[in-house]
Amino acid sequence: MGIFSKIMAMTNSADHKYTVDSEQEAWLGILYTIIAADGEIKDIEIDELCDRLQHKTFFKNVDVTDLYHVANQAYQKHGGKTLIDKCSEKISSENRATVLTIAIDLMLVDGHEDEEEKKFIHYLAEKLSLQSNTSDQIVEVLNWRNKYNKFS
């Protein structure tokens, strides 16, 4: 199913179940959920999300913008918990810590940690079968890295 067809199917079908077609789509679904968790998606979050993925060889020849729109539609229709549930199943074991790290980095991109974002991060770590303290360790390291950053 093409990207446009997938978006239209989610829009038009009341009983459509969300399925993830690729691991790249799963990354976008998870990362979109994190930036949307606080109820407001800021331009800087969208820019950072797209920038991070477009520079990964894993996304070579993948239109991140198209997958972003699929994730947006899926989030609107099914919610963040469903996206994390479905998408985490598609993340390969070698990419789990990477996805979690990018998710945490995106959570921190606006300079603060929202409680709803933190809940999704911990839920994501659990769904990815990572150790319970992994997300806390990543947050600590990224906070050190971001210590004197200016936030818009």
N, CA, C and O atoms as a DFTB+ gen file, in Angstrom:
608 C
 N C O
     1  1       0.850      -1.176       0.000
     2  2       0.000       0.000       0.000
     3  2       0.892       1.235       0.000
     4  3       1.826       1.324       0.798
     5  1       0.616       2.182      -0.882
     6  2       1.389       3.412      -0.945
     7  2       1.085       4.321       0.229
     8  3       0.094       4.131       0.935
     9  1       1.944       5.311       0.434
    10  2       1.799       6.234       1.557
    11  2       0.470       6.975       1.482
    12  3      -0.255       7.047       2.475
    13  1       0.140       7.531       0.307
    14  2      -1.102       8.273       0.166
    15  2      -2.303       7.375       0.429
    16  3      -3.243       7.782       1.113
    17  1      -2.280       6.170      -0.102
    18  2      -3.375       5.223       0.115
    19  2      -3.519       4.887       1.589
    20  3      -4.631       4.766       2.103
    21  1      -2.388       4.737       2.263
    22  2      -2.421       4.407       3.684
    23  2      -3.050       5.554       4.480
    24  3      -3.876       5.315       5.361
    25  1      -2.665       6.789       4.177
    26  2      -3.243       7.945       4.874
    27  2      -4.744       8.012       4.618
    28  3      -5.526       8.213       5.547
    29  1      -5.145       7.845       3.368
    30  2      -6.570       7.910       3.039
    31  2      -7.349       6.772       3.700
    32  3      -8.478       6.977       4.144
    33  1      -6.771       5.599       3.770
    34  2      -7.446       4.471       4.406
    35  2      -7.680       4.760       5.885
    36  3      -8.741       4.437       6.420
    37  1      -6.696       5.365       6.547
    38  2      -6.868       5.695       7.965
    39  2      -7.928       6.774       8.136
    40  3      -8.669       6.770       9.118
    41  1      -8.000       7.693       7.186
    42  2      -8.962       8.783       7.275
    43  2     -10.378       8.295       6.988
    44  3     -11.331       8.741       7.627
    45  1     -10.518       7.384       6.036
    46  2     -11.843       6.988       5.576
    47  2     -12.445       5.778       6.278
    48  3     -13.663       5.601       6.226
    49  1     -11.671       4.964       6.913
    50  2     -12.179       3.727       7.482
    51  2     -12.323       3.837       8.987
    52  3     -11.339       4.048       9.696
    53  1     -13.538       3.694       9.473
    54  2     -13.799       3.813      10.905
    55  2     -13.186       2.660      11.694
    56  3     -12.803       2.842      12.849
    57  1     -13.089       1.487      11.093
    58  2     -12.593       0.330      11.837
    59  2     -11.196      -0.107      11.392
    60  3     -10.776      -1.226      11.684
    61  1     -10.483       0.760      10.697
    62  2      -9.149       0.414      10.206
    63  2      -8.196       0.185      11.369
    64  3      -8.094       1.016      12.271
    65  1      -7.516      -0.922      11.343
    66  2      -6.499      -1.223      12.347
    67  2      -5.157      -0.751      11.816
    68  3      -4.834      -0.969      10.649
    69  1      -4.391      -0.115      12.657
    70  2      -3.095       0.406      12.251
    71  2      -2.091      -0.730      12.128
    72  3      -1.922      -1.529      13.049
    73  1      -1.431      -0.792      10.987
    74  2      -0.346      -1.744      10.779
    75  2       0.884      -0.963      10.351
    76  3       0.785       0.075       9.696
    77  1       2.030      -1.473      10.726
    78  2       3.303      -0.823      10.420
    79  2       3.955      -1.600       9.285
    80  3       4.181      -2.805       9.401
    81  1       4.258      -0.914       8.190
    82  2       4.790      -1.573       6.997
    83  2       6.302      -1.728       6.984
    84  3       6.823      -2.579       6.264
    85  1       7.019      -0.922       7.766
    86  2       8.482      -0.992       7.728
    87  2       9.046      -0.553       9.075
    88  3       8.359       0.068       9.886
    89  1      10.298      -0.887       9.289
    90  2      10.937      -0.435      10.526
    91  2      11.096       1.080      10.521
    92  3      10.992       1.713      11.571
    93  1      11.344       1.664       9.369
    94  2      11.463       3.120       9.294
    95  2      10.139       3.792       9.693
    96  3      10.135       4.799      10.401
    97  1       9.035       3.231       9.238
    98  2       7.733       3.768       9.637
    99  2       7.550       3.627      11.145
   100  3       6.972       4.504      11.787
   101  1       8.039       2.534      11.707
   102  2       7.946       2.324      13.152
   103  2       8.736       3.390      13.910
   104  3       8.267       3.914      14.920
   105  1       9.938       3.709      13.422
   106  2      10.731       4.767      14.060
   107  2       9.924       6.065      14.091
   108  3       9.832       6.724      15.127
   109  1       9.334       6.426      12.934
   110  2       8.579       7.679      12.859
   111  2       7.374       7.663      13.779
   112  3       7.085       8.662      14.437
   113  1       6.667       6.544      13.836
   114  2       5.503       6.447      14.717
   115  2       5.876       6.666      16.171
   116  3       5.185       7.380      16.898
   117  1       6.962       6.056      16.588
   118  2       7.430       6.211      17.968
   119  2       7.875       7.640      18.227
   120  3       7.463       8.252      19.213
   121  1       8.705       8.169      17.355
   122  2       9.252       9.508      17.574
   123  2       8.176      10.582      17.489
   124  3       8.219      11.568      18.226
   125  1       7.212      10.393      16.593
   126  2       6.092      11.335      16.515
   127  2       5.316      11.332      17.835
   128  3       4.933      12.386      18.342
   129  1       5.091      10.144      18.378
   130  2       4.363      10.039      19.647
   131  2       5.060      10.836      20.745
   132  3       4.405      11.505      21.544
   133  1       6.376      10.764      20.783
   134  2       7.119      11.481      21.823
   135  2       6.982      12.986      21.666
   136  3       6.757      13.686      22.653
   137  1       7.112      13.503      20.442
   138  2       7.018      14.960      20.288
   139  2       5.583      15.457      20.449
   140  3       5.370      16.632      20.748
   141  1       4.605      14.589      20.258
   142  2       3.203      14.987      20.392
   143  2       2.664      14.786      21.809
   144  3       1.571      15.256      22.123
   145  1       3.405      14.105      22.652
   146  2       2.901      13.688      23.967
   147  2       2.477      14.838      24.868
   148  3       1.557      14.685      25.672
   149  1       3.134      15.986      24.746
   150  2       2.788      17.106      25.617
   151  2       1.612      17.928      25.073
   152  3       1.247      18.951      25.654
   153  1       1.027      17.484      23.970
   154  2      -0.140      18.153      23.416
   155  2       0.176      19.277      22.449
   156  3      -0.733      19.881      21.879
   157  1       1.453      19.562      22.258
   158  2       1.861      20.642      21.352
   159  2       3.113      20.210      20.610
   160  3       4.125      19.865      21.221
   161  1       3.034      20.233      19.290
   162  2       4.203      19.911      18.478
   163  2       4.807      21.225      17.997
   164  3       4.199      21.965      17.223
   165  1       6.004      21.489      18.471
   166  2       6.688      22.732      18.121
   167  2       7.474      22.543      16.824
   168  3       7.903      21.435      16.501
   169  1       7.656      23.640      16.089
   170  2       8.415      23.587      14.839
   171  2       9.807      23.009      15.053
   172  3      10.290      22.234      14.227
   173  1      10.460      23.381      16.159
   174  2      11.799      22.881      16.423
   175  2      11.796      21.358      16.580
   176  3      12.758      20.692      16.195
   177  1      10.726      20.812      17.139
   178  2      10.633      19.359      17.306
   179  2      10.490      18.667      15.951
   180  3      11.115      17.634      15.712
   181  1       9.677      19.227      15.075
   182  2       9.507      18.666      13.727
   183  2      10.827      18.746      12.965
   184  3      11.260      17.777      12.342
   185  1      11.457      19.920      13.026
   186  2      12.730      20.111      12.328
   187  2      13.779      19.116      12.817
   188  3      14.469      18.489      12.013
   189  1      13.894      18.978      14.123
   190  2      14.883      18.064      14.696
   191  2      14.578      16.614      14.348
   192  3      15.488      15.848      14.031
   193  1      13.324      16.237      14.402
   194  2      12.929      14.868      14.054
   195  2      13.339      14.552      12.620
   196  3      14.008      13.550      12.368
   197  1      12.942      15.395      11.694
   198  2      13.254      15.156      10.285
   199  2      14.758      15.203      10.034
   200  3      15.293      14.378       9.293
   201  1      15.434      16.162      10.648
   202  2      16.878      16.293      10.467
   203  2      17.618      15.060      10.975
   204  3      18.511      14.548      10.301
   205  1      17.252      14.591      12.144
   206  2      17.934      13.417      12.717
   207  2      17.796      12.200      11.812
   208  3      18.756      11.456      11.612
   209  1      16.616      12.002      11.274
   210  2      16.387      10.797      10.474
   211  2      16.953      10.911       9.067
   212  3      17.461       9.927       8.529
   213  1      16.877      12.085       8.464
   214  2      17.391      12.256       7.111
   215  2      18.901      12.067       7.036
   216  3      19.438      11.799       5.961
   217  1      19.590      12.203       8.166
   218  2      21.035      12.022       8.191
   219  2      21.453      10.604       8.574
   220  3      22.642      10.332       8.739
   221  1      20.508       9.723       8.713
   222  2      20.814       8.327       9.043
   223  2      20.825       7.500       7.756
   224  3      19.916       7.610       6.934
   225  1      21.853       6.675       7.588
   226  2      21.909       5.802       6.410
   227  2      20.737       4.832       6.396
   228  3      20.336       4.351       5.336
   229  1      20.188       4.544       7.574
   230  2      19.028       3.655       7.683
   231  2      17.815       4.231       6.938
   232  3      16.901       3.495       6.566
   233  1      17.816       5.545       6.727
   234  2      16.701       6.211       6.043
   235  2      17.060       6.639       4.620
   236  3      16.371       7.458       4.012
   237  1      18.149       6.072       4.102
   238  2      18.528       6.367       2.723
   239  2      17.387       5.930       1.803
   240  3      16.851       4.831       1.950
   241  1      17.024       6.785       0.862
   242  2      15.950       6.532      -0.104
   243  2      14.569       6.401       0.541
   244  3      13.665       5.805      -0.044
   245  1      14.406       6.953       1.737
   246  2      13.112       6.963       2.417
   247  2      12.657       8.406       2.526
   248  3      13.425       9.271       2.947
   249  1      11.419       8.671       2.152
   250  2      10.871      10.021       2.270
   251  2      10.329      10.200       3.685
   252  3       9.223       9.764       4.004
   253  1      11.129      10.850       4.522
   254  2      10.770      11.041       5.925
   255  2       9.487      11.866       6.043
   256  3       8.679      11.622       6.939
   257  1       9.294      12.830       5.158
   258  2       8.095      13.665       5.206
   259  2       6.836      12.834       5.015
   260  3       5.852      13.032       5.727
   261  1       6.853      11.908       4.064
   262  2       5.693      11.038       3.855
   263  2       5.404      10.207       5.096
   264  3       4.254      10.093       5.519
   265  1       6.447       9.627       5.678
   266  2       6.252       8.808       6.877
   267  2       5.799       9.652       8.063
   268  3       5.063       9.173       8.926
   269  1       6.236      10.904       8.106
   270  2       5.778      11.823       9.154
   271  2       4.264      12.005       9.061
   272  3       3.571      11.997      10.078
   273  1       3.758      12.166       7.850
   274  2       2.312      12.353       7.666
   275  2       1.535      11.084       8.039
   276  3       0.445      11.172       8.604
   277  1       2.084       9.920       7.731
   278  2       1.459       8.658       8.139
   279  2       1.405       8.583       9.666
   280  3       0.378       8.220      10.240
   281  1       2.514       8.927      10.317
   282  2       2.559       8.904      11.779
   283  2       1.555       9.885      12.378
   284  3       0.885       9.570      13.361
   285  1       1.454      11.072      11.786
   286  2       0.499      12.067      12.266
   287  2      -0.927      11.531      12.201
   288  3      -1.677      11.630      13.172
   289  1      -1.297      10.968      11.063
   290  2      -2.644      10.414      10.901
   291  2      -2.898       9.273      11.879
   292  3      -3.965       9.195      12.488
   293  1      -1.914       8.392      12.026
   294  2      -2.061       7.252      12.939
   295  2      -2.200       7.725      14.384
   296  3      -2.999       7.182      15.148
   297  1      -1.427       8.727      14.749
   298  2      -1.504       9.275      16.106
   299  2      -2.885       9.886      16.352
   300  3      -3.489       9.668      17.402
   301  1      -3.375      10.651      15.381
   302  2      -4.688      11.283      15.532
   303  2      -5.797      10.243      15.673
   304  3      -6.732      10.421      16.454
   305  1      -5.685       9.171      14.920
   306  2      -6.737       8.150      14.900
   307  2      -6.624       7.140      16.043
   308  3      -7.638       6.742      16.618
   309  1      -5.403       6.725      16.375
   310  2      -5.226       5.609      17.305
   311  2      -4.585       5.987      18.635
   312  3      -4.701       5.236      19.604
   313  1      -3.915       7.131      18.704
   314  2      -3.277       7.557      19.942
   315  2      -1.859       7.029      20.094
   316  3      -1.445       6.088      19.417
   317  1      -1.133       7.662      20.999
   318  2       0.278       7.364      21.184
   319  2       0.569       5.975      21.721
   320  3       1.532       5.338      21.294
   321  1      -0.243       5.498      22.647
   322  2       0.006       4.180      23.227
   323  2      -0.085       3.094      22.162
   324  3       0.754       2.194      22.121
   325  1      -1.092       3.171      21.307
   326  2      -1.231       2.198      20.229
   327  2      -0.047       2.271      19.270
   328  3       0.468       1.243      18.832
   329  1       0.381       3.484      18.949
   330  2       1.544       3.618      18.059
   331  2       2.776       2.975      18.670
   332  3       3.496       2.243      17.991
   333  1       3.025       3.240      19.941
   334  2       4.188       2.632      20.585
   335  2       4.036       1.114      20.631
   336  3       4.999       0.391      20.376
   337  1       2.858       0.630      20.947
   338  2       2.626      -0.827      20.984
   339  2       2.924      -1.463      19.633
   340  3       3.667      -2.441      19.552
   341  1       2.348      -0.908      18.580
   342  2       2.497      -1.499      17.245
   343  2       3.911      -1.290      16.687
   344  3       4.505      -2.205      16.116
   345  1       4.434      -0.085      16.860
   346  2       5.724       0.249      16.265
   347  2       6.885      -0.440      16.971
   348  3       7.852      -0.836      16.320
   349  1       6.808      -0.589      18.268
   350  2       7.922      -1.202      18.992
   351  2       8.145      -2.648      18.558
   352  3       9.263      -3.158      18.640
   353  1       7.092      -3.303      18.099
   354  2       7.207      -4.687      17.608
   355  2       8.077      -4.768      16.354
   356  3       8.672      -5.811      16.081
   357  1       8.156      -3.679      15.593
   358  2       8.902      -3.658      14.333
   359  2      10.357      -3.220      14.482
   360  3      11.129      -3.302      13.527
   361  1      10.734      -2.756      15.669
   362  2      12.100      -2.265      15.863
   363  2      13.023      -3.455      16.115
   364  3      12.805      -4.236      17.041
   365  1      14.044      -3.584      15.292
   366  2      14.994      -4.684      15.444
   367  2      15.795      -4.505      16.736
   368  3      15.974      -3.387      17.217
   369  1      16.265      -5.602      17.277
   370  2      16.975      -5.542      18.562
   371  2      18.191      -4.624      18.500
   372  3      18.493      -3.938      19.476
   373  1      18.891      -4.600      17.369
   374  2      20.082      -3.749      17.279
   375  2      19.747      -2.257      17.202
   376  3      20.635      -1.424      17.384
   377  1      18.484      -1.902      16.935
   378  2      18.095      -0.493      16.830
   379  2      17.308       0.026      18.032
   380  3      16.982       1.212      18.085
   381  1      17.003      -0.825      18.979
   382  2      16.145      -0.408      20.100
   383  2      16.742       0.723      20.929
   384  3      16.061       1.710      21.206
   385  1      17.994       0.593      21.326
   386  2      18.613       1.653      22.135
   387  2      18.752       2.939      21.335
   388  3      18.634       4.030      21.893
   389  1      19.000       2.824      20.038
   390  2      19.113       4.009      19.176
   391  2      17.789       4.761      19.116
   392  3      17.758       5.983      19.264
   393  1      16.704       4.038      18.901
   394  2      15.382       4.672      18.840
   395  2      15.061       5.342      20.174
   396  3      14.569       6.470      20.198
   397  1      15.334       4.660      21.273
   398  2      15.071       5.245      22.588
   399  2      15.912       6.511      22.800
   400  3      15.408       7.505      23.324
   401  1      17.166       6.483      22.403
   402  2      18.038       7.647      22.566
   403  2      17.531       8.829      21.746
   404  3      17.500       9.956      22.240
   405  1      17.141       8.586      20.515
   406  2      16.603       9.669      19.678
   407  2      15.302      10.195      20.275
   408  3      15.068      11.403      20.282
   409  1      14.463       9.307      20.770
   410  2      13.202       9.723      21.391
   411  2      13.464      10.630      22.596
   412  3      12.807      11.658      22.760
   413  1      14.410      10.251      23.422
   414  2      14.740      11.074      24.593
   415  2      15.347      12.399      24.155
   416  3      15.025      13.444      24.721
   417  1      16.215      12.369      23.163
   418  2      16.813      13.598      22.651
   419  2      15.734      14.548      22.131
   420  3      15.807      15.755      22.362
   421  1      14.741      14.014      21.436
   422  2      13.638      14.841      20.945
   423  2      12.782      15.372      22.092
   424  3      12.270      16.489      22.023
   425  1      12.627      14.570      23.148
   426  2      11.878      15.025      24.316
   427  2      12.558      16.258      24.920
   428  3      11.885      17.169      25.402
   429  1      13.881      16.279      24.891
   430  2      14.646      17.355      25.525
   431  2      14.919      18.541      24.604
   432  3      15.461      19.550      25.056
   433  1      14.554      18.445      23.322
   434  2      14.937      19.461      22.344
   435  2      14.367      20.850      22.664
   436  3      14.953      21.863      22.285
   437  1      13.232      20.896      23.358
   438  2      12.649      22.202      23.688
   439  2      13.094      22.708      25.060
   440  3      12.609      23.735      25.533
   441  1      14.016      21.987      25.696
   442  2      14.604      22.468      26.938
   443  2      13.939      22.000      28.214
   444  3      14.367      22.384      29.303
   445  1      12.906      21.181      28.113
   446  2      12.276      20.672      29.334
   447  2      11.721      19.268      29.125
   448  3      11.507      18.815      28.000
   449  1      11.500      18.609      30.238
   450  2      10.932      17.263      30.225
   451  2       9.500      17.343      30.741
   452  3       9.281      17.573      31.931
   453  1       8.548      17.159      29.876
   454  2       7.143      17.151      30.248
   455  2       6.802      15.801      30.879
   456  3       7.336      14.775      30.458
   457  1       5.932      15.786      31.871
   458  2       5.571      14.533      32.557
   459  2       4.960      13.503      31.598
   460  3       5.245      12.309      31.699
   461  1       4.128      13.969      30.678
   462  2       3.505      13.045      29.730
   463  2       4.556      12.442      28.802
   464  3       4.498      11.257      28.473
   465  1       5.508      13.259      28.387
   466  2       6.606      12.754      27.555
   467  2       7.402      11.702      28.318
   468  3       7.740      10.654      27.767
   469  1       7.703      11.980      29.588
   470  2       8.466      11.023      30.404
   471  2       7.719       9.695      30.539
   472  3       8.331       8.628      30.491
   473  1       6.407       9.761      30.708
   474  2       5.614       8.524      30.814
   475  2       5.751       7.692      29.538
   476  3       5.931       6.475      29.594
   477  1       5.664       8.364      28.393
   478  2       5.800       7.643      27.121
   479  2       7.210       7.085      26.950
   480  3       7.379       5.993      26.408
   481  1       8.219       7.818      27.404
   482  2       9.605       7.344      27.308
   483  2       9.772       6.063      28.125
   484  3      10.350       5.090      27.641
   485  1       9.277       6.059      29.343
   486  2       9.394       4.863      30.186
   487  2       8.587       3.698      29.605
   488  3       9.022       2.547      29.649
   489  1       7.417       4.010      29.066
   490  2       6.604       2.976      28.428
   491  2       7.327       2.408      27.201
   492  3       7.329       1.198      26.975
   493  1       7.937       3.292      26.420
   494  2       8.682       2.871      25.241
   495  2       9.844       1.955      25.635
   496  3      10.044       0.906      25.022
   497  1      10.601       2.347      26.645
   498  2      11.730       1.523      27.096
   499  2      11.249       0.131      27.488
   500  3      11.903      -0.868      27.188
   501  1      10.112       0.074      28.155
   502  2       9.528      -1.211      28.553
   503  2       9.128      -2.029      27.321
   504  3       9.422      -3.222      27.245
   505  1       8.464      -1.394      26.367
   506  2       8.010      -2.098      25.160
   507  2       9.188      -2.556      24.298
   508  3       9.080      -3.550      23.580
   509  1      10.303      -1.842      24.365
   510  2      11.494      -2.226      23.611
   511  2      12.340      -3.247      24.374
   512  3      13.403      -3.655      23.907
   513  1      11.868      -3.647      25.530
   514  2      12.547      -4.636      26.378
   515  2      13.953      -4.199      26.778
   516  3      14.883      -5.006      26.803
   517  1      14.094      -2.910      27.091
   518  2      15.374      -2.384      27.566
   519  2      15.336      -2.320      29.093
   520  3      14.260      -2.255      29.687
   521  1      16.486      -2.339      29.713
   522  2      16.556      -2.292      31.174
   523  2      15.857      -1.049      31.699
   524  3      15.872       0.003      31.060
   525  1      15.250      -1.182      32.861
   526  2      14.431      -0.102      33.405
   527  2      15.202       1.193      33.639
   528  3      14.609       2.270      33.568
   529  1      16.490       1.125      33.914
   530  2      17.244       2.348      34.177
   531  2      17.902       2.927      32.918
   532  3      18.543       3.975      32.990
   533  1      17.753       2.269      31.781
   534  2      18.386       2.742      30.543
   535  2      17.927       4.143      30.177
   536  3      18.754       4.997      29.854
   537  1      16.629       4.395      30.221
   538  2      16.136       5.725      29.835
   539  2      16.630       6.793      30.796
   540  3      16.943       7.901      30.361
   541  1      16.711       6.497      32.092
   542  2      17.213       7.478      33.057
   543  2      18.677       7.807      32.783
   544  3      19.087       8.962      32.900
   545  1      19.463       6.801      32.422
   546  2      20.878       7.021      32.117
   547  2      21.039       7.873      30.862
   548  3      21.890       8.761      30.819
   549  1      20.227       7.607      29.844
   550  2      20.289       8.387      28.606
   551  2      19.901       9.838      28.877
   552  3      20.558      10.755      28.384
   553  1      18.841      10.056      29.654
   554  2      18.422      11.420      30.001
   555  2      19.551      12.157      30.703
   556  3      19.827      13.317      30.396
   557  1      20.200      11.488      31.642
   558  2      21.291      12.122      32.381
   559  2      22.426      12.559      31.440
   560  3      22.921      13.682      31.535
   561  1      22.825      11.676      30.550
   562  2      23.910      11.998      29.610
   563  2      23.501      13.133      28.666
   564  3      24.287      14.049      28.428
   565  1      22.287      13.080      28.133
   566  2      21.845      14.133      27.214
   567  2      21.675      15.469      27.929
   568  3      21.910      16.519      27.331
   569  1      21.277      15.448      29.180
   570  2      21.207      16.701      29.948
   571  2      22.587      17.306      30.138
   572  3      22.740      18.526      30.092
   573  1      23.591      16.468      30.351
   574  2      24.970      16.978      30.434
   575  2      25.367      17.607      29.106
   576  3      25.938      18.696      29.070
   577  1      25.057      16.908      28.010
   578  2      25.414      17.423      26.691
   579  2      24.718      18.754      26.414
   580  3      25.308      19.643      25.799
   581  1      23.485      18.897      26.856
   582  2      22.679      20.077      26.556
   583  2      22.814      21.184      27.592
   584  3      22.087      22.174      27.514
   585  1      23.704      21.056      28.545
   586  2      23.765      21.931      29.721
   587  2      23.691      23.419      29.394
   588  3      22.929      24.136      30.042
   589  1      24.425      23.896      28.447
   590  2      24.441      25.339      28.167
   591  2      23.786      25.685      26.824
   592  3      24.059      26.738      26.247
   593  1      22.939      24.811      26.344
   594  2      22.229      25.089      25.088
   595  2      21.214      26.203      25.270
   596  3      20.640      26.386      26.343
   597  1      21.012      26.941      24.185
   598  2      19.937      27.940      24.132
   599  2      18.741      27.260      23.510
   600  3      18.872      26.562      22.505
   601  1      17.570      27.457      24.098
   602  2      16.361      26.852      23.568
   603  2      15.430      27.939      23.079
   604  3      15.265      28.975      23.722
   605  1      14.819      27.686      21.924
   606  2      13.914      28.687      21.334
   607  2      12.608      28.732      22.075
   608  3      11.725      29.513      21.722
